[in-house]
């Protein structure tokens, strides 16, 4: 399916919708899976130690910035149009959200060249684990392709004040430790003070009384 550059610009919205539903064949025949000669890497700016195969933790409603690096290893220049994708629940495999397609304008990438760009997404998700599956819409030789990227793992934490939230559990542990230390310190200090008070207390001295003037019936026998 070939398009002139004018037709592509006029119908880019329609093309994006169609490309999100199917892989477009270069000859207009049956849909076929093709291997694109692109290297696409991305990181999550809010996660400095981001690794696609490890869970990145977020809270419901967090904003996430995907930082892409796109390398064109094809034999012709290509044009980047937009970023899209979806989010899939790990256990059920159900698609629970779409990454809203965001236009990149028209980024031209020459042969053996690379470009970088960012895409911001908002995570409106329930607590649990998910696959993040970004893809990029690319025009090559007048043909629109949807190119997948490496999936990454994200985990939505319980609400902040939830008893099972790891951050809240950590705060509880710290508070319990501080309270225990203060209680122990006060108890041991009070115990030392009591010991000092007892050691300072002396038995009363016996006073010798002159009994010579007492009548005989009052004298101790």
C-alpha positions as CSV (number, residue, x, y, z in Angstrom):
1,X,0.0,0.0,0.0
2,X,1.8,3.1,-1.3
3,X,1.1,6.7,-0.4
4,X,2.4,9.9,-1.7
5,X,3.9,12.3,0.9
6,X,1.0,14.6,0.4
7,X,-1.6,11.9,1.0
8,X,0.3,10.7,4.1
9,X,0.2,14.1,5.6
10,X,-3.5,14.5,4.9
11,X,-4.5,11.2,6.3
12,X,-2.0,10.6,9.1
13,X,-4.7,10.4,11.7
14,X,-6.5,7.6,9.7
15,X,-3.2,5.8,9.2
16,X,-2.4,5.8,12.9
17,X,-5.7,4.2,13.7
18,X,-5.3,1.6,11.0
19,X,-1.7,0.8,11.9
20,X,-2.7,0.3,15.5
21,X,-5.1,-2.5,14.4
22,X,-2.9,-4.3,11.8
23,X,0.5,-4.6,10.3
24,X,0.4,-3.0,6.8
25,X,1.9,-5.1,4.0
26,X,4.3,-3.3,1.7
27,X,2.6,-4.6,-1.4
28,X,-1.0,-4.4,-0.3
29,X,-1.4,-8.1,-0.1
30,X,-2.0,-10.2,3.0
31,X,-0.7,-8.8,6.3
32,X,2.8,-10.1,7.1
33,X,5.1,-9.8,10.1
34,X,8.3,-8.0,9.1
35,X,11.5,-7.5,11.0
36,X,12.4,-3.8,11.1
37,X,16.1,-2.9,11.1
38,X,15.9,-0.5,14.0
39,X,17.5,-0.5,17.4
40,X,15.1,1.1,19.9
41,X,16.0,1.5,23.6
42,X,14.3,3.4,26.3
43,X,14.6,4.2,29.9
44,X,12.3,5.7,32.6
45,X,13.7,9.0,33.7
46,X,12.0,8.7,37.1
47,X,13.8,5.4,37.7
48,X,17.6,6.0,37.7
49,X,18.3,2.3,38.0
50,X,15.8,1.3,35.4
51,X,16.1,-2.3,34.0
52,X,13.4,-3.6,31.6
53,X,13.4,-7.0,33.1
54,X,13.0,-5.8,36.7
55,X,9.9,-4.2,38.3
56,X,9.9,-0.4,38.4
57,X,7.6,0.7,41.3
58,X,5.1,3.5,41.0
59,X,1.9,4.7,42.7
60,X,-1.5,5.1,41.0
61,X,-1.6,8.4,39.2
62,X,2.2,8.9,38.8
63,X,3.6,10.5,35.7
64,X,6.3,8.6,33.9
65,X,8.7,9.8,31.2
66,X,10.0,7.3,28.6
67,X,13.3,8.5,27.1
68,X,13.8,6.8,23.7
69,X,16.9,6.3,21.6
70,X,16.1,5.3,18.0
71,X,18.7,4.0,15.6
72,X,17.9,3.5,11.9
73,X,19.8,0.5,10.4
74,X,17.6,0.4,7.3
75,X,19.0,1.2,3.8
76,X,16.7,4.2,3.5
77,X,15.9,7.2,5.7
78,X,12.7,6.9,7.8
79,X,10.3,9.3,9.5
80,X,9.0,9.0,13.1
81,X,5.4,10.1,13.5
82,X,4.2,9.1,16.9
83,X,4.5,7.0,20.1
84,X,1.7,4.7,21.3
85,X,1.3,1.3,22.9
86,X,-0.6,-0.5,25.6
87,X,-0.4,-1.8,29.2
88,X,-1.2,-5.4,30.0
89,X,-2.0,-7.0,33.3
90,X,0.7,-9.7,34.0
91,X,-1.4,-12.5,35.4
92,X,-4.5,-12.3,33.2
93,X,-2.8,-11.0,30.0
94,X,-5.6,-8.5,29.7
95,X,-5.0,-5.1,28.1
96,X,-6.0,-2.6,30.8
97,X,-4.9,0.7,29.3
98,X,-3.5,2.3,26.2
99,X,-0.5,4.6,26.0
100,X,-2.2,7.6,24.3
101,X,-0.7,8.1,20.9
102,X,1.4,11.3,21.0
103,X,2.6,13.0,17.8
104,X,6.3,13.5,17.4
105,X,5.7,15.8,14.4
106,X,8.0,14.4,11.7
107,X,11.4,13.3,12.9
108,X,13.6,12.4,10.0
109,X,16.2,9.7,10.7
110,X,18.9,9.1,8.1
111,X,20.6,5.8,7.4
112,X,22.8,4.7,10.3
113,X,21.7,7.7,12.3
114,X,20.0,8.0,15.7
115,X,17.6,10.4,17.4
116,X,16.4,10.7,21.0
117,X,12.9,11.8,22.2
118,X,10.7,11.6,25.2
119,X,7.1,10.5,25.8
120,X,5.2,11.3,29.0
121,X,2.5,8.9,30.2
122,X,0.2,8.9,33.2
123,X,-0.3,5.7,35.1
124,X,-4.0,5.4,36.1
125,X,-3.8,1.8,37.3
126,X,-4.9,-0.4,40.1
127,X,-2.4,-2.0,42.5
128,X,-0.6,-4.9,40.8
129,X,2.0,-5.9,38.2
130,X,1.9,-4.9,34.5
131,X,3.7,-5.1,31.2
132,X,4.5,-1.7,29.6
133,X,4.5,-2.1,25.8
134,X,5.5,1.0,23.9
135,X,5.6,1.2,20.1
136,X,6.6,3.7,17.6
137,X,4.9,4.7,14.3
138,X,7.4,4.9,11.5
139,X,7.1,5.8,7.8
140,X,9.5,3.9,5.5
141,X,9.3,4.2,1.7
142,X,5.9,5.9,2.0
143,X,4.5,3.0,4.2
144,X,3.4,3.3,7.8
145,X,4.7,0.7,10.2
146,X,4.0,0.2,13.9
147,X,7.3,-0.9,15.5
148,X,7.3,-2.7,18.9
149,X,9.9,-2.1,21.6
150,X,11.1,-4.2,24.5
151,X,8.4,-4.7,27.1
152,X,9.2,-3.5,30.6
153,X,7.7,-4.4,34.0
154,X,6.0,-1.9,36.3
155,X,4.4,-2.4,39.7
156,X,1.7,-0.2,41.1
157,X,2.1,0.0,44.9
158,X,-0.8,0.1,47.4
159,X,-2.0,3.5,48.5
160,X,0.5,5.4,50.7
161,X,-1.4,4.9,53.9
162,X,-2.2,1.3,53.2
163,X,-0.8,-1.0,55.9
164,X,0.7,-3.2,53.2
165,X,2.5,-0.4,51.4
166,X,6.3,-1.2,51.8
167,X,7.1,2.5,52.4
168,X,4.5,2.6,55.1
169,X,5.8,-0.6,56.7
170,X,9.3,0.9,56.7
171,X,8.0,4.0,58.5
172,X,6.2,1.8,61.0
173,X,9.4,-0.2,61.7
174,X,11.4,2.9,62.2
175,X,8.8,4.4,64.6
176,X,8.6,1.1,66.6
177,X,12.4,1.1,66.9
178,X,12.6,4.7,68.1
179,X,9.8,4.2,70.6
180,X,11.4,1.0,71.9
181,X,14.8,2.7,72.4
182,X,13.2,5.7,74.2
183,X,11.2,3.4,76.5
184,X,14.3,1.3,77.3
185,X,16.4,4.4,77.9
186,X,13.8,5.9,80.3
187,X,13.3,2.6,82.2
188,X,17.1,2.0,82.7
189,X,17.6,5.6,83.7
190,X,14.9,5.5,86.3
191,X,16.3,2.2,87.6
192,X,19.7,3.7,88.1
193,X,18.3,6.8,89.9
194,X,16.4,4.5,92.3
195,X,19.5,2.6,93.1
196,X,21.5,5.8,93.8
197,X,18.7,7.0,96.1
198,X,18.8,3.8,98.1
199,X,22.6,3.8,98.4
200,X,22.6,7.4,99.7
201,X,20.0,6.6,102.5
202,X,21.8,5.8,105.8
203,X,20.5,4.0,108.9
204,X,19.8,6.4,111.9
205,X,22.5,6.7,114.6
206,X,21.7,5.4,118.0
207,X,21.6,8.2,120.6
208,X,22.9,7.4,124.1
209,X,20.5,8.8,126.7
210,X,21.6,9.7,130.2
211,X,19.3,7.6,132.4
212,X,20.7,8.6,135.8
213,X,17.9,11.1,136.4
214,X,15.0,8.7,135.5
215,X,13.0,7.1,138.2
216,X,13.7,3.4,138.8
217,X,10.3,2.2,137.4
218,X,11.2,3.9,134.0
219,X,14.5,2.3,133.6
220,X,14.9,-0.5,131.1
221,X,15.4,-3.8,132.8
